[in-house]
């Protein structure tokens, strides 16, 4: 019984990790890839604009 108690947590974690990686890999690409990429590009552009807009004020102060 001690062997079972010692092996159960690593087996459960390995199974969970395997399922997590499988889910991540399967969700990559597909029909929503272009929409997801556009959303990320828009967020990055907005962050870059905000950073550039705040930079001159910080230097002048």
N, C-alpha and C positions, 0 to 999 in steps of 0.2 A: 504494500500500500504506500510505503514511503517513496518508492520509485514513481508511482503514478502521481503523487502529490508534487514531486519534484519536476516531472516532465510536463505536466498539464499547462502551467503558465507559458513556457516557451512555445509549445505547440499552438496554443490559442493565439499568441502574438504573431507567430509566423503565418498562421492562416489569415489573420486579420490583415497583416501587411501585404500578403500576396493578393488578397481581394482588393485592397486599396490601390495597389499598383495596377492591377488589371482594369479597374474602373477608370483610373486616370488615363491609361493608354487607350482604352476604348472610346473615351469621350473626346479625344483629340481629333481634330479635323471634322469631317462630316459636313452636312448642309449648313450648319450655323458658323462655320469657321470664318467666313468673310465678314459676317456681322460682328463676331467677337473681335476680330482683328481691327475692324473699323472703330469699335468702341474703345479699344485699348489705344489706338492711334489718336483718337480725339482726346482722351484723357491725358495722354502724354503731351500733346500739343497745348492743351489748356494749362498744364503744370509748367511747361516751358515758358509760355507767355506770361504767366503769373510771376515766375522766377525772374524773367528779364525785366518786367515792369517794376519789381521791387528792388532790383539791384542798383539802379541809378540813385534812388532815394537814399539807400543805405550808404552809398559812397559820398553823397553830398552832405550828410549829417555829421 
